[in-house]
Amino acid sequence: MIAFGYILPTLIAILFVGYYAPLVGIVVGFFIHIFVLLIRISEKLDKLLDKTEDGL
């Protein structure tokens, strides 16, 4: 899943940027990766907070 976040932007950037496509793919992929990680962390924290609220 995360690999597509790097590969797909690189392939699209080849059409528009050319030589700098790998750099664009890495930068865009990095932001996609951070976004996905934030969503996953948020979901884990929600589950953790729900468990602690039930215990009180």
Secondary structure, DSSP 8 states (H G I E B T S, - for coil): -HHHHHHHHHHHHHHHTGGGHHHHHHHHHHHHHHHHHHHHHHHHHHHHHHHHHHH-
